[in-house]
Amino acid sequence: MSRLGTETAFEVLARARALEAEGRSIVFLGIGEPDFDTPPHIVAGAKEALDEGFTHYTPAPGLSDVRSTIASHMGERLGYPIPESRVVVTPGAKPVIFFTILGVCEEGDEVVYPDPGFPIYESMIRFSGATPVPMRLREELGFNPDPDDLAGLFTPRTRLVILNSPNNPCGSVVPDETLERIARLASASDAFVLSDEIYKDFHFEGAHTSITRFPGMPERTVVLDGLSKSYAMTGWRVGYGVFPEVLVEPVVRLVTNSVSCTAAFSQRATVTALMGSQEPVREMVAEFRARRDLLLTGLNALPGISCQPPRGAFYAFPNIKGTGLTSEEFESRVLYEAGVSLLAGTSFGNEGQGYARISFANSRENLAEALRRLADFLAKL
């Protein structure tokens, strides 16, 4: 248990909620959750499923028609045929990380992962007994790894490589040429790849590229996806992974031993989400693009702060070194002194020192108010 970390976003949210309960006005820019309602046609699909009796256990890897729908959807998205047998449905996408690392890694193995990156990556690597090998994301490269540094991260003990594009917390998108380099190195090391593509719909320039487009990668890549972000369904707890054939049986055993299965009615809602209108997704992404532009302009006008344009997801990762505060000090002081809840960059790894993560999953009005409060706070430093 001492090796198991946590996700700081929920801790900061609890502190912010406590201040709000005391009567303080707080602008919440910490949690990574779309502030939109689940589209009505998906809610209706779940209600119909409940009325039809989808209230019982399902097979551990998921209902057959749901897995088939996901396989078809993912095959169309990724550009190669995916059999239903390679799809496992999970209660949220996070278990795909959990089960992949537990199923693949043990003491003596090494795992290459992004830093800054989603904190559960490093937490689960350590929990499995493997050694985390940070892949530094450099601001001068748009918060992407230096291709010249990549070869030095891989050794004969490299068992797994974790990618996240678009990236949480940086909003960066890995260039195709870097993906290809990583693909070659993973193949040469006979390592698996966990490609976290949960933000694949949140691109503000260009289109999504999966590492599975490169030769030999579909056979060694776990593709993580789910409904939480694209369909504003965080509370529904539906995720899924497309696994290499050799990993399906071990992962299903882990599902059986831990959560048994994913809620039946939520699985049925997955079919409605993937097969129904995608217009709500497009409208949400368009709104996030407008919020990004507003936030980016405002952040770059603040003294001591600079921010690169996030190319995807719904996070900004401003450089706050010019304020003279550490990331932890900045997080704490803007919460208690300015009423703005955001996250220290170090919540996402050592390379996050000197940065903060701001989720723009909030209204334009609230983003403008947060910028005003930050300006007032910085003027007093």
N, C-alpha and C positions, 0 to 999 in steps of 0.2 A: 504493500500500500504506500510505502514511503516513496516509491518510484512513480506513483500515479499523480499526474498534475490535475489541473482544472481549467475551466474556461472563464477567464476573468470578466467577460462581458456580463455574465449573470450576477457576479459579485458587485460590480459597479452599479448595475441596474437596481439591486436591492438597496444599496446606499442612497441612490437617487430617489427611489420610491419612499424611503424613510424620511428624507428631507421634505419631499412633497407632502407627506402625511402630517408634517409639522407646520404646514402652511406655506412652505417655500415654493416659488415658481421655478420649475425646472424644464429646460428644453432637452429632450432625450435624443442624443445622437450617438448612443453607445451600442445598442443592440442591433444585430444584423438580421432584421426581420422586415419584410415589406409591410408598409402601413396601409395596404389595400385589403378589401374584403375578398374572400374566395369568390370567384365568378358564380353567379346564381345558378347557371346550368349544371355546374359541378355539385353544388349543394343539393340541387334537385335530384341528381343522379344518386347521391348517397342516401337521400330520404327514400327513394324508390328501392334501393338495395335493402334498407332496413325493413321496409314493408314486405319485401320478398323473402325475408328470413335470413339475410346474410349477417347473422349474429353469433355464429359458432366458430369453432376451430377450422382452420384450413390446413392443407399440406404445408410443411415447414418452408419450402421454397416459394410458396405462393399458389394462388388459384391458376389452373392451367390456361384459361382464356385471358387472364390478366398478364401472365408471363408471355403468352403468344402476342398480345397487343404490344407489350413493351419491346419484345424482340423485333417486331415489324417496324415500330417507330424508331428504335435505335438503329436498326439496319439501314433504314432510309436516311437517317441523320448522318451515320458514320460512313455509309457508302459500301458496305459489304454485308452479305447475308449472315444473320445471327439466328441460330436455332433456339427455340424456346428453352431447351435443356441448359443453356448457359446463363439464363436469367434467374436471379434470386431476389425476391422482394423482401424488404426489411422494414422495421418500424422506424422510419427516418433514414436519412443517408449516412449518418454517423456510424451505425453498426457496420456498414461496408468497410469503413476504415478499421474499425475494431476487429472484425472477423478476418480481414485480409492480413493484417499485421500478426494477429495471433496464429493464423493458419500457415503463415510463411516463415516467420522469424523466431529465432531463439538465441540464447546466449552464444556469442562468438560471431553472429551475423552483424552486418552493417547495413544501415538504411540511409540513403541520401534523401534529404527533404529540404523544402524551401525555408529560408530564414531571412526576413520575416515570413511567417506562415501561420496557418490555422494551428492553434496551440495543441490540439488533440493529436496531431501527427507526432510531435516529439514525446508527448505524454505516453502514448501507446507504444512507441518504439522502446522507451525505457521500461515500461511495464512488461513487455515481452522478454526483456533481458538482452535485447540487441543493443547495438551502439549507434546512436544518432550521429550522422555526418551532415552538418549544415551546408546547404548550397546557398551561398550568400547572394541575395538580390541587391544589386547596386543601383543607387539612385541615378547615377550618371548614365546608366544603361536602361533607363526607364523602369527601374526595379525588376531587372531581369539578370540572370547569371551571366558572368563573363565566359564566353565560349572557350577561351584559352585556359580557364581554370578548371573546366569540367573534368578533363581526363585525370587530374590529380585527385579527384574525389572517389574514383572507382578503384577497387582492389579485388583480389580473388575472393574476399569475404563479403562483397556487396551482394546482398540478397534481394533488395527492393529499392526502387526509386519512386518517390512521390512527387507528382506534378499537380499544380493547381492553376489553371488558366481558363478564364480570368481569375486573378488572384485575390484572395482575402488574406491580408488587409490592404494591399497596395493598389488594387485596381489595375494591375499590369496584365499584359497579354504576352505570352512567350512567342517570340518571332519563329516563323516556320523553320528558318535555318538552324536555330538553336534546338528546336524540337528534333530535327533530323539528327543533329549531333548527339543529343541524348539518346535517341533511338539506337544509333550505331554503338554507343558505349554500353548501353544496357544489353544489347545482343551479344557483344563481345564478352561481357561479364556473365552472361547467362542469368541475368537478373530479371525479376518480374518488375512491372511498372504499375503503380496505382495512379490513374489519371482522374483527378477530382474535377469533374466538368459540371458541377452543380450550377455554375453561373453562365453556362454556355449561351443562354438567350440574352444575356446582358452585355452586348457589344455596342459601343457607341461609334466605332469606326471599323469597317471591315466585317468579316464573318469569322465564325469559329473554326479553328483547325484542331483536330484531335491527333495525338501522336500515333493513333492506330492507322493513319493514312500511309505510314511508311512501312516498307517491306518487313515482314516477319513480326510486326508489333501486335496485330490482333491476337496472335497465339500466346503472347506473354503479358498482355495488358488487362488489368481490371479497370473497367470504365465505371466510375461512380456517377450516379445521377439521381434525380428525385423530383418531387413536386413542390417542396417547401418554398423555394425562391420564385420560380417561374410562374406559379399559379397562386401565390400568396396562401400557401397551405401548411405553414409551419406546424400548426397544432394538430394536423391530421396524421402526422407521423407516417409518411410513405416515402421510402427511398428504394433504390434498386441498384444492383450491380450486374454488369455483364462480365463473367469470369472466364478465364481460360478453363478448358474442360477438366484439367487435372485438379483445379481448385474447387470445383463445384461441390463434390461430395464432402470434403472437409468443412467447407463453409456451411453447408446444410446441417452437418452435425453440430456445429457451433450454434446455429439458429435453434436447433432442437433442444440443446442443453441450456439455452439462456432465455429466449423469449417465446419459444414454441412456434409462433407465427405472427404475421401482421394482421391487424384487424380486418375482418372480411369486408365490411362496408366501405372502409377506406380503400381497400384494394379495388372494389368495384368502381369507386369514384375515379380511380386512376384511368380506367377505360374511357370514362366520360371526358376527363381532362385531355388525354392524348388524342382522342378521336374527334372531339368537338371543336368548336370555333377557337382559333388561336388569336382572334382579334383582341381579347382582354390582355393577353401577354404583350402584344405589340403596343397597345395603348399605355401599359404600365412602363415599358422600357422607354417610350417616348417621353413620358413624364420624368423618369429618372434622368434622362439626358438633359432636360431643361433644368432640373435641380442641380445636376453636376455643374453646368455652366454658371449658374448663379453662385454656387458655393465656391467654385474655383476663382471667379473674379473677386469675390469678397475676401477670400483667404490671402490672395496675392497682394491685396491692398493693405493688409495688416502689418504693422512693424514687427520685424523679427521672425516673420513666417513666410515661407515660400512653398508652393505646391505644384507638382507636376500634374498634368491632366490625366486622370484615371481613364483608361481605355475600355474598362469593363467593370462588372460587378456594380455595387452601389456604395463604394467606399472611397474616401480621399485619404491620403497619407502624407499630410503636410510636414515639412521640415520645420521644427520649432527651435532649432539650436540658437537662432538669433535672439531668443527671449532670455537666454541665460539660465533657463530652468531645465532640469532633467525631465525626462518623459513622465516619471512618476509624480514629480512636483507639479508639472503642468496639469496632469489629470486631476489631481487632488484640489489644487487651488482654483481652477476654473469651475469645478463643481461647487465648492463651498463658498467661493467669493463671487462667482459670476452666474451660478445657476445653470451651467451647461454641462451635461453629462456626455463625456467622450472617453476614449480609452488610450492609455499610454502605449506607445509603440512597443515597449518591452513586454507587453502582454502577448506579443507574437514572436518573441525570440530576442536574443541578445543584440542582433543587428537592428532592432527597432529603437535602440537608444537614440534620442534626439528627434523622435518623430511622434506623432499622435495619429490615431485612427478615428475618422469621423464618418459615421454612417449617414448618408443623405436619404435614408428611408423615413423622411418626415416631410411635412408640407413646406412649400416655398416660403410661406409666411413665417413658419417656425425657424427655418434656416436663416432667413433675414434677421430675425430677432436674435438668434444665436450669434451671428456675425456682429451685430450691434453690441451685444454683451461682451464678446471677446475684445472688441475694439476698446470699450470702456475699461476692461480689466488690464489690457496691455498698456493703456495710457497711464496707468497708476504704478507700473513697475519701476 
